[in-house]
Amino acid sequence: MSFNVALFSAAAAATLVAALAQPIATAAASPAKYVRCINTPLTVSAVGHGAWGTEDRTHNGAITEWQSAVSERIGPNYASWSNAIGGDVTCHRELFKVVCVATATPCRG
């Protein structure tokens, strides 16, 4: 019975270690690429003007503004409202305007 034993030179061992360590270094350099959800929620508001029919549009506008803000600040992979955790939009009417605030924690799709 015989066994084949492969002996690595110091250079080959160093190359192997560097190849295995590369993904770890990449993860530390660009954490957003590997993190599923961001730690803190992002809040964005939208204002609709007019006496009638603006609450639905302003509600949807707040979500659109949230998605734009996430895309700019964190990256487009995190900008989907449907992937976000704890998504909530609250609206209140003031004289001739509706203010809606969208809050959610961005997550990658």
Order of alpha helices (4+ residues) and beta strands (2+ residues): alpha-beta-alpha-beta-beta
